Amino acid sequence: MKNTSKKIILASLSPRRKELLHGIGMKFEIHPSNFQEKETHISPAHLALHNAIGKAEDIAIKHKNAIVIGVDTVVAYKKHIIGKPKNNKDAKRILELLNGTTHRVVSGICVIDTAENKMYTDTEITHIEMDQITEKEIDAYIRHGEGTDKAAGYAIQGIGGLFIKKIRGDYFNVVGLPMHKLKKIFERIGIEIIQ
């Protein structure tokens, strides 16, 4: 990878984002941001981008020669932004709301080149069509516990993927990091991920 003089920092503790970056052979450090995410009623894309920028800026000010990656992902259904379930009852409410519908997974991505004092941003939207699932399946999934710490209460890369009928857009965005958008931003900076 070119530009190795600059360390790459992921401003997130997300194990899924970490796995995706390791999967493409990227060498990076993890410095979780203390930025307080907003949960407002602005559009999902604006909200995700606002939070991604906040996370990246929080870490960027501490490093002089780094590429800092900030990402935020939200789930939207109609006009509702759906976060992580508060408890099992809330998880059931969320899954029943999304059952048999199409919802959107929206990510904001912000990459800051601290040496050049430049910021690059983008958003990604993936449409997810969820199959009709039974109450028995919902209850069994909640007991499994896979979706307790996930926005919208399910993990597409796990058992939750069994409920997904169709995806339109970037699958990796749903996992937590829009990989194609990240590649395009790195190209603008002058970093080649694949050599």
N, C-alpha and C positions, 0 to 999 in steps of 0.2 A: 504494500500500500504506500503510495506517495505521500509526502508531507508528514513523514513520521516524526519530524522534530516537534510537532505539536501533539500533545497528548489529547486523546479523545475521552471525553467524560460524559457518562450517562447520568442525568440528574433525576434518577429514579431508582427505587428499590424493587420495582416490579420484576419478579422472577421470569415472567414471560418475555419481557423486553430484553432482559439479560440473555435468555436462551436464544432469541432470534438473532442478536448481534454475535453471539458466540458461534451460531450456526453458519454465518458467512465468514468466519475467521477473523473478525475484527478484534483488535487489541484495544481495550478501553478500561477506564477506571469507573467505579461507581461512587458518586457523591450525591446522596439523596438531598433534595431541596426541602427547606423548611417553609417554603412559600405556602400561604394559606389560600387554598383554592376557593374560588367564588362558586356559589350555587344560586345564581340569579335567574331571572326569567328572560334574559337576552337570548338571541338565537343560539341553537346548539353549536354551530360553527364558530360564532364569535366567542362563546363561553370557552370552548375547548382551546381555541387559539390564545385567548387571554391567559388561561391557566398555563399553557405550554410556555408562553413568553415569560410569565412570572417565574416559573421553575428554572428556566434556562438563565435568566438574568440573576437570580439569587445565587447561582453557582458561578456564573461568569465573572462577577466582580471579585472573586477570590483567586482567579487564575489569569496570569498574564500571557501565556502562550498555549492556548488550548482551543479545542473545538468542543463546545458544550451542546448536548442534545437534550432538549426539553420536550416532553410529549404529554398530552392529556387526551383522554378518550371519554366520551359521554354517549349514552344511549338515549335516543329520542323516539317517542311514539306520539304521532299527531303533534299536539303542542306541549306535551309533557317531556321533561328531562328525567330519566329514570336512573337513579343511583344504585348503590349497593343495598341489599335488603338489611333492615335493622334487626330482624329476627326471623324465625321460621314462618310466623304468620304473615309478615310483610313479604317474604319470598313467595309465598303462595299467592298473595294478592298480585304481585308483579307478573308471575308466570301465567296466571289466569287472565290478566290484562293483555299480555302479548300472544296468548294462545290463538293460533289460526290467523294471525295478522302479519303485516309487514312493518318492521321497524327499521330505524336507521342507527348505524354506529358511526359516530363522527369523531374524528381525531384532529387535533391541532398539533403541528410540529414546528418547533423553533430550534434552529441551529445558530449558535453564535461563535464566530471566529474572533477570539479575544485579542489576538495579535494584530488583526486588521481592523478591529472595532466594527465588524459588520454582522448584521443579523439577517437570516434567511428564514422565511416562514411559508407555510402552506397548510392546507386542510385536505382531508380525505373523507368521503362519505361512502359507506357500504350499506346496501339495502339487504335485509335479512327477512326471508319469508319463513315463518314458523308454522309447522304442521299443526293439525288439530291433535292435541294430546289429552289423554284422559286424566281425571282427577287422581286415579290410582297411580298413574305415571308421575304426575306432579308430586304427590306425597312421597313416593319412593325416591324421587330425585332429591327432594329436600332432605330426607333422612340420610341420604348418601353424603350430603354436606359439601359437594363439589362447588356449588355456586354461592356459598355464603359470603365470600369476599370479592365477588365479581359484580360489576355493573349489570343490571337487568337480571341478576340471580342465576346466570348459567355460564358455562364455559364451553365455547364452540369446539375447542381442541380436545375435549374430553367426552364424557357421557352425554353432555348437553348437545353435542353435535348430532345425536340421534334424532333430535326434535327439529332439526333445520332442514326444510324442504328445498330451499333455493337461496343462493347468494348471488347478488349482483354487485360486483366491485371487488375490492382488494380484501382477500381472506385475512392476510396478515394484519390489516387494520383492525379486524375484529379481535384478533389475539392480543393486540395492544400496540403495534408499531407499524405504520404504513411504510413498508420496506422500499417500494418503488419510488415514493416521494423522497425518502431519505437518500436514495441513490442519486436522484436528480439534483438535490440540494448539494450533495458532496461533489458532484460534477461541476456545479457552479463555483464552488470554493476552489476546485482544482485537485481534489482527492479522488484517486481511482481506487475503488473498492476491489475490483477484479483486475488482476494483472497477468 
